[in-house]
Amino acid sequence: MDPPRRADGTVDFDAWGARLRAKGIQGDLATRLAEARAGAAESVAEIRVAERYRDAGYVVELVRPDTIHPGRHPDLHLRGPDGSALRGEVKAREPGKPVTRNSLNARIDEAYDQVKHSAEGNGDIVIDASEAGPGGLDQASVESFLKGKMSGSRTSPVGRLRQVDYLEVTYRAGGVLKRSFMVRTGDGDVNGPFTEILK
């Protein structure tokens, strides 16, 4: 989800905030916009993902950081079109740094720890590496990583990321913005990886 931009190509945060409020995104939007305006890649990623979920029909709340339990607070509280509650965890790769297996693994593990210990008990993880630098993993490598990272049934003792319903990495490969993802279906089994070209 691209933010609105001025004629010089910079993000128009005032227009973006107005667009997000008009769509009904709830919670700590003002803080996220201020952080994004100051250059925080993680806040930009959280806002982008929040807008995507809202456009897909979810009720979306950007959660205020918990200073008592830092690192444990959710990025997003989500309520699906069917009324189900879930948690959204968003992580960003630092702009200019390549996407590596280690960087993906660390961010997914951190997000999963948050999902696992959340009140909802399940959720989605989105890794935004759209601003990553060159020299990182290609599509085949990202897909191979995801297939090994999220596997098995929700009830299987050897299943991986059993409390995750959706796992996504957005990245550039060969100058093309792509999204590779895994989906856990209603029966608890995993499907994927799937890859879409965004632009």
C-alpha positions as CSV (number, residue, x, y, z in Angstrom):
1,M,0.0,0.0,0.0
2,D,1.8,3.1,-1.2
3,P,1.4,6.3,0.8
4,P,0.4,9.5,-1.0
5,R,3.4,11.5,-2.2
6,R,4.1,15.2,-3.0
7,A,5.3,16.4,-6.4
8,D,8.9,15.9,-5.3
9,G,8.3,12.2,-4.4
10,T,8.4,12.6,-0.7
11,V,5.7,11.1,1.5
12,D,2.9,13.4,2.3
13,F,2.3,12.3,5.9
14,D,-0.6,14.8,6.5
15,A,-2.5,13.4,3.5
16,W,-1.7,9.8,4.5
17,G,-3.0,10.5,8.1
18,A,-6.2,11.9,6.7
19,R,-6.6,8.9,4.4
20,L,-6.1,6.5,7.3
21,R,-8.5,8.3,9.6
22,A,-11.1,8.4,6.9
23,K,-10.8,4.6,6.5
24,G,-11.5,4.2,10.2
25,I,-8.1,2.9,11.5
26,Q,-8.2,3.1,15.2
27,G,-5.7,3.5,18.0
28,D,-2.3,5.1,18.2
29,L,-2.1,6.5,14.7
30,A,-0.7,9.9,15.6
31,T,2.4,8.4,17.3
32,R,3.0,6.0,14.4
33,L,2.8,8.8,11.9
34,A,5.2,11.0,13.9
35,E,7.7,8.1,14.1
36,A,7.3,7.4,10.4
37,R,7.8,11.1,9.6
38,A,11.1,10.9,11.6
39,G,12.3,8.0,9.5
40,A,11.3,4.9,11.6
41,A,11.0,2.1,9.0
42,E,9.1,-0.2,11.5
43,S,6.4,2.5,11.9
44,V,6.1,3.0,8.2
45,A,5.7,-0.8,7.8
46,E,3.1,-1.0,10.5
47,I,1.0,1.8,9.0
48,R,1.2,0.2,5.5
49,V,0.1,-3.2,6.9
50,A,-2.7,-1.6,9.0
51,E,-4.1,0.1,5.8
52,R,-4.0,-3.2,3.9
53,Y,-5.9,-5.1,6.5
54,R,-8.5,-2.2,6.8
55,D,-9.0,-2.3,3.0
56,A,-9.5,-6.1,3.3
57,G,-12.4,-5.5,5.7
58,Y,-10.7,-5.9,9.1
59,V,-11.3,-3.7,12.1
60,V,-7.8,-2.4,12.8
61,E,-6.3,-0.9,15.9
62,L,-2.7,0.4,16.1
63,V,-1.7,-0.4,19.7
64,R,0.1,2.0,21.9
65,P,3.5,0.6,23.0
66,D,3.5,-1.0,26.5
67,T,6.3,0.6,28.5
68,I,5.8,-1.9,31.4
69,H,6.3,-4.9,29.1
70,P,8.5,-3.6,26.3
71,G,8.7,-6.0,23.3
72,R,5.5,-7.8,24.3
73,H,2.9,-5.4,23.1
74,P,1.1,-6.1,19.8
75,D,1.6,-3.9,16.8
76,L,-2.0,-4.5,15.6
77,H,-5.2,-5.7,17.1
78,L,-7.3,-7.1,14.3
79,R,-10.9,-8.3,14.0
80,G,-11.7,-10.2,10.9
81,P,-14.9,-9.8,8.8
82,D,-16.1,-13.0,10.5
83,G,-15.7,-11.4,13.9
84,S,-12.6,-13.4,14.9
85,A,-9.9,-11.6,16.9
86,L,-6.2,-12.0,16.0
87,R,-2.9,-10.3,16.4
88,G,-0.8,-8.7,13.8
89,E,3.0,-8.5,14.2
90,V,4.9,-6.4,11.7
91,K,8.7,-6.3,11.4
92,A,10.9,-4.3,8.9
93,R,14.3,-4.9,7.4
94,E,16.4,-1.8,7.8
95,P,16.5,0.3,4.6
96,G,19.6,-0.5,2.5
97,K,20.5,-3.7,4.2
98,P,20.1,-7.0,2.3
99,V,17.5,-9.6,3.1
100,T,19.3,-12.6,4.6
101,R,18.2,-15.9,6.2
102,N,19.5,-14.7,9.6
103,S,17.6,-11.4,9.4
104,L,14.4,-13.1,8.4
105,N,14.8,-15.8,11.0
106,A,15.4,-13.3,13.9
107,R,12.4,-11.1,13.0
108,I,10.0,-14.0,12.6
109,D,11.2,-15.6,15.9
110,E,10.7,-12.3,17.7
111,A,7.2,-11.8,16.2
112,Y,6.2,-15.4,16.9
113,D,7.2,-15.0,20.5
114,Q,4.8,-12.1,20.7
115,V,2.0,-13.9,19.0
116,K,2.4,-17.0,21.2
117,H,2.2,-15.0,24.4
118,S,-0.7,-12.8,23.3
119,A,-4.2,-12.7,24.6
120,E,-5.4,-13.8,21.2
121,G,-3.1,-16.7,21.0
122,N,-2.8,-16.6,17.2
123,G,-2.1,-14.1,14.5
124,D,-0.4,-13.0,11.4
125,I,3.3,-12.0,10.8
126,V,4.4,-9.6,8.0
127,I,8.0,-8.9,7.3
128,D,8.4,-5.7,5.3
129,A,11.7,-5.8,3.5
130,S,10.6,-3.6,0.6
131,E,13.3,-1.0,1.3
132,A,16.1,-3.6,1.7
133,G,19.3,-3.2,-0.2
134,P,20.6,-5.4,-3.1
135,G,22.4,-8.6,-2.7
136,G,19.8,-10.4,-0.6
137,L,17.8,-13.6,-1.1
138,D,16.1,-14.2,-4.4
139,Q,12.5,-15.5,-4.8
140,A,13.5,-19.2,-4.7
141,S,15.5,-18.7,-1.5
142,V,12.8,-16.8,0.2
143,E,10.2,-19.5,-0.7
144,S,12.6,-22.2,0.5
145,F,13.1,-20.4,3.8
146,L,9.4,-19.9,4.4
147,K,8.5,-23.5,3.6
148,G,11.0,-24.7,6.2
149,K,10.0,-22.1,8.7
150,M,6.2,-22.7,8.8
151,S,5.2,-26.3,8.4
152,G,3.0,-29.1,9.8
153,S,-0.5,-29.1,11.2
154,R,-1.6,-26.8,14.1
155,T,-2.1,-29.9,16.2
156,S,1.2,-31.7,15.2
157,P,3.9,-31.7,17.9
158,V,6.5,-31.1,15.2
159,G,4.6,-28.4,13.5
160,R,6.4,-25.0,13.2
161,L,4.8,-21.6,13.9
162,R,1.6,-23.5,14.9
163,Q,-0.1,-20.3,16.2
164,V,0.5,-18.3,13.0
165,D,-2.3,-18.1,10.4
166,Y,-0.4,-16.1,7.8
167,L,3.3,-15.5,7.3
168,E,4.5,-13.0,4.6
169,V,7.7,-11.5,3.4
170,T,7.6,-8.5,1.1
171,Y,10.9,-7.9,-0.7
172,R,12.6,-6.8,-4.0
173,A,14.2,-9.3,-6.3
174,G,15.6,-8.3,-9.6
175,G,14.2,-4.8,-9.2
176,V,10.6,-6.3,-8.8
177,L,8.6,-5.9,-5.6
178,K,7.2,-9.3,-4.6
179,R,5.3,-10.9,-1.8
180,S,5.9,-14.5,-0.8
181,F,3.6,-16.0,1.9
182,M,2.4,-19.1,3.7
183,V,-1.2,-19.7,4.8
184,R,-2.6,-21.9,7.5
185,T,-6.2,-23.0,6.5
186,G,-9.2,-23.5,8.8
187,D,-8.2,-27.2,9.3
188,G,-4.9,-26.2,10.7
189,D,-2.7,-27.3,7.7
190,V,-0.2,-25.1,5.9
191,N,-0.3,-24.2,2.2
192,G,2.4,-22.4,0.3
193,P,4.7,-20.9,-0.4
194,F,2.9,-18.6,-2.9
195,T,4.5,-15.5,-4.5
196,E,2.8,-12.5,-6.1
197,I,4.4,-9.7,-8.1
198,L,3.3,-6.4,-6.6
199,K,5.1,-3.9,-9.0
